[in-house]
Amino acid sequence: MALNFANNNSLSAITTLPASISGGAMTLISEQTASGSATLDFTSGIDSTYDSYVFKFINIHGSVEQELTVNFSTDGGSNYNVTKTSTFFRSAHNEAGTDASIVYVTSRDLAQGTINDILSLPIGNGSDESGSGEMTLYNPSSNTFVKHYMAQLNINDGEYCQTSFVGGYGNTTSPINAVRFQMDSGNIDSGVIKLYGIS
């Protein structure tokens, strides 16, 4: 059995990996910039090319204080109504350093629901308030298994730093080939969502 060695002697000094070791590269597929947008839809680039896809949320800011949501499509974006089951918890810490908590939020769970799944806590609409994070969608082109996804978003609402943690699955064996993001109410005033394939 052949052994693979890195080209340097310490982990902190490694600059290249042997060709036989995969680096887990992220390939940018597309990005969308919100500008008073009702939805941001990704209707291409989600296929069998990659086993997982990552959506990066950068400074998402709504027209009103509301949550960022997601839904999935199996027909290229004609319908966003995949049945989902999910769970939601959050951590919070205020700017004064006087309040901190970790809470499971049952009201944001889905149990075989087709409505949009909530990914964040309310993102403030103040000029300095926004949310950033990411969502991973696993093996969306499988014809055998349900489609797992996990999201983590950090938001500020003017007083608290809050992080939401969401895990769920689209209960379908049909391939998911389109994803929609929108606020629970109002528009996405600004922000960027980038779609990456993970090799």
Buried (B, 14 or more C-beta within 10 A) or exposed (E): EEEEEBEEEEEEEEEEEEEEEEEEEBEEBEBBEBEEBEBBBBBEBBEEEBEBBBBBBBEBBBBBBBBBBBBBBBEEBEEBBBBBBBBBBBBBBBEEEEEEEEEEBEEBBBEEBBEBBBBBBBBBBEEEBBBBBBBBBBBBBBEEEBBBBBBBBBBBBEEBBBBBBBBBBBBBEBBBBBBBBBBBEBBBBBBBBBBBBBE
